[in-house]
Amino acid sequence: MSEAQLAYIAIAAAPVIVGALFALGDLCVQAAARRPPPSPTRVARLCLAGPFIGSAFAIAVALELVDDLVVGLHAGARRAVIALRAWVAA
């Protein structure tokens, strides 16, 4: 596996692990209160919601970085045009 694939797995696995730990904690609370255990759909929902939230966060961060890059490129292009005009005028 490449480093990028390992990084993606690490990023995607972290929310699943956190969701599984949260589901386990929920199960411990249910057991301590002597209530019936949570349904498997609730446990699956807790485990699978993390990657979707993590993916949404990663997409938002990537879009913000792209926006910053575009603003930087635009400022650089503006400085280049001003320098070119000064050079042509001279």
N, C-alpha and C positions, 0 to 999 in steps of 0.2 A: 504494500500500500504506500502511496505517496504521502508526503507530509501534509498536503492539503486535505486528503481524504481522512487522515487521522485527526486533523484539527476539526474537520466538519463533524466527525463522529463524537469527538470530545464535547463540542459545542451542543450537538443535538442530544447527547446522552445525559448531560447535566440536568436539564429540566425533567427528564424522565425519572432520574434517580431522586430528585427532590420531590417529585409527585409521588413516587413510590414510598418514600419516607413519610410524607404527609399522610398517605393512605394507611401506612402501618401505625402511625401515631393515632389516627382516627380509630383504627381497629382496637388499639390498646385502651383508648378512652371508652369505647363501646363495651369492651370486656370488663373494665373496672367498674362500670356502672351496671353491669349485668344486663345489658340490653342486647338484643340480637345484633349480629355483625352486619356491617353495611353490605348493600347488595354488590354483586360483582360489577354491575354497570357503573356504580358510583366509584368503585376503586379504579376501574378502567378509565373513567372520565378524569379522575384526579391524575392518573399517570400519563394520559395522553394530552391533557390540556397544556402542560408545560412546553412541549416542543412547538405547539402552535403559537403560544405567547412568545417564546424565545425567537421563533422565526419572524414574527411580526416586529419584534424589537430589532433584530438584525437587519431586516429590510429598512426600517426607519433610520437606523444608524447609517446604513449604506447610502440611502437617499440624501441624508444630511451631508455626508462626505462628498458625494457627487455635486451637490449644490455648492458647497464651499469651493470645490475644484473649479466649477464653472465661473463662480464669482472671481476667483483668483486669475483664471485665464482671461476673463473679460478685462480685468484691471491691467494685466500685462499687455493685452492687445491695445488697450487705450494708450498706455505709455509708449508703445511702439509706434502707434500712429502719430502721436505728438512729436516724438523724436524724428520720425520720417518727415513730417511737415517742416520741422526746424531745419533739418538737413537740406531739404529741397529749397527752402527759402534762403538758405545761406549761400 
